[in-house]
Amino acid sequence: MRRAPTILHLDMDAFYAAAEQAAKPSLRGKPVVVGGIGPRGVVATASYEARVFGVRSAMPTAQARRLCPNAAYLNPRFTLYRQVSESVMELLRALSPLVEPLSLDEAFVDLEAGGVPAETAAVRAVGERLRRDILEVTGLTGSVGLAGAKMLAKIASEAAKPDGLVVIEPGTERELLGPMPVRTLPGVGPATAETLRRAGIHTVAETAEAGEAELVRLLGKAHGSGLYAMALGRDDRPVVAERDAKSVSVEDTFEVDLTDRTRVRTEVLRLADRCVARLRAAGRSGRTVVIKVRNYDFSTLTRSETLRGPTDDPAVVREAAVRLLETVDTTGGVRLLGVGVSGLADFTQEDLFAQIATEREAEEQAAVAVAGAGPDVEAAGEPEPEPEPPRRWHPGLDVVHEEFGAGWVQGSGVGRVTVRFETPWSAPGRVRTFVVDDPALRPGEPLPLRGGPDQSSAPAIRPKSVSGADGAGSASGEEISRR
C-alpha cells in the first residue's frame, strides 16, 4: 500500500451513450440506450437520463423498452468509440508511462511513475486537470478516483460519478470500506455474494470480521485469502502497462432460435472467419479453437480442440470449429453461437496437412459440380449474378445524402428509412424519410465530436437548452422526401 494516493482510475461517464449524445444534438438531455436493439438484445450502456427509469447495463433490451419506451435505442458504433478512446488514452499516457487500459473507457494510471509528487494536493491537481482536458478534447466527461491501491482507486471513481473526483487518503481505507456492501469488492459476483449472505456476511466490515480461515472455508484458498486482504483495504497489484490478451473470440445472439443444422454450421463458419480476422488484426495466432453454444433453454456448452501448433489460417480454424460443432446436439434450437481462439502466440506454424486436405476437398467439389453440369457447362457461360439483398438501416447508423448531407438513421421499416440530418456541432436537425433503396442515400463514417464550427464546450451528457426545440419525435421537424 502506498503512502500517497498516486494511483488514478479513470472511468468515462456512460461512455457509449454520452458519445451518441455528443454526436447527435437532438438526443442531448434525453434518454439514450446503446446495445442490441433486437428482441434478444442486451443493453451495453444507458445514459443517465435513461437510468432514472431503471435501465442498466447488461439488462435485456426488451425489459429496457418496457421501463423507458421513449428512449432512443441505438446500435453501437465502435469505430467512433475507439477514436474517442484513443484520444483519452493519449491524455493518460502524457501523465505516466504506466497506463493500464481495462476497456475503451476505463484505465489505471500510476502517477508516481510519471513523476507526480507523492502528495495529495499534487495528485488532486493532476486529476482535475485531466478531467478538464478530456472535456476539451472529446466533449465528454469522466470520473476520477485517486488512492494508494488499484481497488480503492476504482471504488473512488465509482463514488465520483458522474463527472467528479474522489480521493481516498491512505489510512482511511477500512473506515471507508466497512459499511459498503460486499459486492463492492472486486471479484465478488452474484454467486460469491449469495454464499457470503447465507453465512450472514453482507458488508465489507463483516467480511473482515469473519476472518481469513472462515472465508477460505467458504470460498476456497485463493478466493478466500484474496477477498480477506481486500476487505482489509490491502491491494498491492501494480499498474501494468501491457495487458496481454489471452484469447480472441466473437459471438452472435440470434433473434430466432436456429433449428436448421445447415444454418447453424453456416453461422459457425462465418464466426470462425470473423474470429480469424480479429486474430490477424492483432498480429497473433493461436493453437486452441473453442466454440460456444447456448441452447434455447439458456444452457451453455463449450467445446475446444488444441491444434499441433499456433495458426491464423481461416481454413484450419473453420475445420476445427465444424468438428467441434459435430459433438454438440443442436436439435432443440440454438440461441447463441461463438467461436474463439486461445493459447495465443506471435508466430504461426502452418498446418500443411489441413491445408492440403482443404485444397483437395475444394478440387473434388469443383470436379463434382462440373461433372453434374453435363456437356453444356461451358456453353452456359458465367452464372447469373444474384440480386443484392436490400440494405439494412440500423438505428444510429451514420449516413450521407447527396442533397442533405450527413445524418443518422432514426428508424426503418415497411420499405422506408427515417434520417435526421445533423452534425455534432449543429443545432438539432430536420427529419426526412426515404425509400430504403434511395440511390442518393449511402452509409457514412462517424464525424469527429469536436472541431466543428461553433462547437460548444458543454458536456454532452447534460441537457442543452436547444435540445427541447426539436425532439426526436417532434412533428414540426419532420418531412417526407418524394425522391
SVG drawing of the C-alpha trace seen along z (x, -y; Angstrom):
<svg xmlns="http://www.w3.org/2000/svg" viewBox="-46 -29 55 65">
<polyline fill="none" stroke="black" stroke-width="0.4" points="0.0,0.0 1.3,-3.4 1.6,-6.3 0.0,-8.7 -3.0,-8.4 -0.8,-8.2 -2.9,-5.5 -5.5,-7.1 -8.5,-5.3 -10.5,-7.0 -14.0,-5.8 -15.8,-7.7 -19.4,-8.6 -22.0,-6.5 -19.4,-6.3 -21.2,-4.9 -24.5,-6.8 -22.6,-10.0 -20.7,-9.7 -24.0,-9.2 -25.5,-12.3 -22.4,-14.3 -22.7,-13.2 -26.5,-13.8 -27.6,-17.2 -31.3,-16.1 -30.6,-13.5 -28.8,-15.6 -30.5,-15.6 -32.8,-12.7 -32.8,-9.0 -30.4,-7.0 -29.8,-3.3 -26.9,-1.7 -26.8,2.0 -28.5,4.8 -31.9,3.5 -33.5,6.8 -35.9,8.8 -32.9,10.6 -30.6,7.7 -28.8,6.6 -28.1,3.0 -24.4,2.0 -24.8,-1.5 -27.6,-3.7 -27.5,-7.4 -28.1,-8.9 -31.5,-10.1 -32.4,-6.5 -31.0,-5.2 -33.6,-7.4 -36.2,-4.9 -34.2,-1.9 -32.4,-1.0 -29.0,0.6 -26.1,2.2 -26.5,5.9 -30.3,5.6 -32.3,7.2 -33.3,4.6 -36.9,5.8 -37.0,5.0 -35.4,1.6 -38.1,0.8 -40.8,1.5 -39.1,-0.7 -38.3,-3.5 -40.3,-3.3 -39.5,-6.8 -35.7,-6.4 -33.6,-6.4 -32.4,-2.8 -29.2,-2.7 -26.8,-0.2 -23.2,-0.6 -20.7,-2.5 -17.4,-1.1 -15.5,-3.0 -16.4,-6.2 -15.9,-4.9 -12.4,-3.7 -11.5,-7.1 -12.6,-8.9 -10.9,-6.2 -7.6,-6.7 -7.8,-10.5 -8.4,-9.8 -5.6,-7.3 -3.2,-9.7 -4.0,-12.2 -3.4,-9.4 -0.1,-8.4 1.1,-12.0 0.7,-11.7 2.7,-8.5 4.4,-5.7 2.4,-3.2 -1.2,-3.2 -3.3,0.0 -6.4,-0.2 -9.2,2.1 -11.6,1.2 -12.3,-1.6 -13.5,-3.9 -11.6,-2.8 -7.9,-2.7 -5.5,-2.8 -2.5,-5.3 0.5,-5.2 1.1,-8.9 4.2,-8.2 5.9,-6.6 5.1,-9.8 7.0,-12.0 4.0,-13.4 4.9,-14.3 3.5,-11.8 1.3,-14.5 -2.5,-14.6 -2.6,-18.2 -0.4,-17.4 -2.3,-14.3 -5.6,-16.0 -4.5,-18.9 -3.4,-16.3 -6.8,-14.6 -8.7,-17.9 -6.6,-18.9 -7.2,-15.5 -10.9,-16.0 -10.7,-19.4 -8.5,-18.1 -10.9,-15.2 -13.8,-17.6 -11.9,-19.9 -10.6,-17.2 -13.7,-15.0 -16.7,-17.0 -17.4,-14.1 -17.0,-13.8 -15.1,-11.3 -14.9,-10.4 -11.6,-10.1 -10.6,-8.1 -7.3,-8.6 -6.0,-6.2 -3.0,-4.2 -4.2,-1.0 -6.0,0.1 -9.0,1.5 -9.5,-1.7 -9.0,-4.0 -11.7,-2.1 -14.1,-2.4 -13.3,-6.1 -14.1,-6.7 -17.4,-4.9 -18.2,-7.1 -17.3,-10.2 -19.8,-9.5 -20.9,-11.3 -18.3,-13.9 -16.5,-14.1 -13.2,-13.3 -12.8,-11.5 -9.6,-11.0 -9.2,-8.2 -6.5,-9.2 -4.2,-6.3 -5.1,-5.2 -8.8,-5.7 -9.5,-2.6 -11.1,-0.4 -13.3,-3.2 -14.5,-3.9 -15.0,-0.3 -16.6,1.0 -20.3,0.1 -20.2,0.8 -21.9,4.0 -19.6,6.9 -20.4,6.7 -18.3,3.5 -15.1,5.6 -13.6,6.8 -14.3,10.5 -17.5,10.7 -20.2,11.6 -23.8,12.8 -22.7,16.4 -20.0,15.3 -22.3,12.7 -25.0,15.4 -22.5,17.7 -21.5,15.0 -25.1,13.9 -26.0,17.4 -23.1,17.2 -24.5,13.9 -21.9,11.7 -23.3,8.7 -20.8,5.8 -17.1,5.3 -16.7,4.9 -18.4,8.2 -16.2,9.8 -13.1,8.7 -14.5,9.7 -15.2,13.2 -11.5,13.9 -9.4,15.4 -9.9,19.0 -13.7,18.7 -13.5,17.1 -11.2,19.8 -13.6,22.5 -16.5,20.8 -14.8,19.8 -11.6,21.8 -8.0,20.8 -7.2,18.4 -10.5,16.6 -11.0,16.5 -7.5,15.2 -7.7,12.6 -11.1,11.4 -9.9,11.1 -7.0,8.9 -9.3,6.7 -11.7,6.4 -8.8,5.0 -8.1,2.5 -4.9,4.3 -4.2,4.4 -0.6,4.5 -1.3,5.1 0.9,2.9 -0.3,0.9 0.8,2.9 1.3,1.0 0.7,4.0 -2.1,6.4 -1.5,9.5 -4.7,10.8 -5.4,14.5 -7.9,15.2 -9.8,13.7 -13.4,14.5 -16.6,13.4 -20.2,14.4 -23.7,13.7 -27.2,13.9 -30.0,14.7 -33.4,13.2 -35.0,16.6 -33.6,19.9 -31.7,21.7 -33.0,25.3 -31.7,25.9 -28.4,27.8 -27.1,26.4 -27.8,22.8 -26.0,23.5 -23.0,24.8 -23.0,21.8 -23.1,19.4 -20.2,21.2 -18.1,20.9 -18.9,17.2 -18.0,16.6 -14.7,18.5 -13.8,16.1 -14.6,13.1 -12.5,14.5 -9.5,15.1 -9.9,11.6 -9.6,10.2 -6.7,12.5 -4.8,11.3 -5.6,7.7 -3.9,8.2 -0.9,9.8 -1.4,13.0 -2.0,16.7 -3.5,19.4 -3.4,23.1 -6.7,23.8 -10.1,23.4 -13.2,23.0 -16.9,23.0 -19.7,21.8 -23.3,22.9 -26.2,21.5 -29.3,23.6 -33.0,22.5 -33.2,23.2 -30.1,21.0 -27.9,23.9 -24.4,23.2 -21.9,25.6 -18.3,25.1 -16.0,27.4 -12.3,27.0 -9.6,28.6 -5.9,27.9 -4.0,27.9 -0.5,29.1 0.8,25.5 -0.4,21.9 -2.2,20.8 -4.0,17.9 -5.2,19.9 -9.0,19.4 -9.4,22.8 -7.8,24.5 -10.0,22.7 -13.1,23.3 -12.4,27.0 -11.7,27.3 -14.9,25.3 -17.0,27.6 -15.5,30.7 -16.4,29.3 -19.9,28.5 -20.4,32.1 -20.1,33.1 -23.0,30.8 -26.7,31.6 -28.4,28.5 -31.7,30.1 -33.6,28.2 -32.7,24.8 -29.6,22.5 -29.9,19.1 -26.2,18.0 -23.1,19.2 -19.5,18.2 -16.0,19.1 -12.8,18.2 -9.0,18.9 -6.8,19.1 -3.2,20.1 -2.1,17.1 1.4,16.6 3.2,14.1 4.0,16.6 2.2,19.3 3.0,22.9 1.3,23.8 -0.8,26.9 0.2,28.2 -1.9,31.4 -5.1,29.4 -4.3,27.1 -3.7,29.9 -6.9,31.6 -8.8,28.4 -7.4,27.8 -8.2,31.4 -11.7,31.1 -12.3,27.9 -10.9,29.6 -13.2,32.6 -16.2,30.4 -15.4,28.4 -15.0,31.7 -18.3,33.0 -20.0,29.7 -18.6,29.8 -19.5,33.4 -23.0,32.9 -23.5,29.9 -23.0,32.0 -21.5,31.1 -23.3,27.8 -21.5,26.3 -19.0,24.4 -21.8,23.1 -23.7,21.8 -21.1,19.2 -21.0,17.3 -23.9,17.8 -26.4,15.0 -25.3,12.8 -27.6,13.0 -29.5,9.8 -28.1,7.8 -30.1,8.1 -31.8,4.9 -29.8,2.5 -30.4,2.6 -30.5,-0.7 -29.9,-0.2 -30.9,-2.9 -27.9,-5.2 -26.1,-4.3 -24.2,-7.2 -25.4,-8.1 -24.8,-10.7 -27.3,-12.0 -26.3,-13.7 -28.6,-16.6 -29.0,-16.9 -25.5,-15.9 -24.6,-13.9 -27.1,-12.4 -28.1,-9.3 -30.8,-6.7 -33.7,-7.1 -35.5,-4.0 -36.6,-2.0 -39.4,0.4 -42.1,1.0 -39.6,0.1 -38.8,-3.3 -35.9,-4.7 -36.1,-7.9 -33.0,-10.0 -32.2,-13.0 -29.7,-15.4 -27.5,-17.0 -23.8,-17.0 -22.1,-17.1 -21.6,-20.9 -25.0,-21.8 -28.4,-22.5 -30.9,-19.6 -31.6,-18.7 -34.6,-18.1 -36.1,-14.6 -36.7,-13.2 -38.0,-9.8 -36.7,-8.0 -37.3,-4.6 -34.7,-2.1 -33.0,-1.8 -32.8,-5.5 -29.6,-5.8 -28.8,-9.2 -28.5,-7.7 -25.5,-5.8 -23.8,-4.7 -21.3,-7.2 -18.4,-7.5 -18.6,-8.9 -17.9,-12.6 -15.4,-13.9 -17.1,-15.0 -15.0,-18.1 -13.6,-20.6 -16.6,-21.7 -17.9,-25.3 -19.4,-26.9 -18.6,-23.8 -19.9,-24.1 -17.8,-23.1 -20.7,-21.9 -20.6,-18.2 -22.7,-16.1 -24.4,-14.1 -26.0,-17.3 -29.2,-18.8 -28.7,-21.5 -31.0,-24.5 -31.7,-23.8 -32.5,-20.1 -36.1,-20.8 -36.7,-22.8 -36.7,-19.9 -37.0,-16.5 -36.6,-13.1 -40.3,-12.7 -41.2,-16.3 -43.7,-16.6 -42.6,-20.2 -39.2,-18.9 -40.5,-16.0 -40.6,-15.9 -41.1,-13.1 -38.9,-13.2 -40.6,-12.4 -37.4,-11.2"/>
</svg>
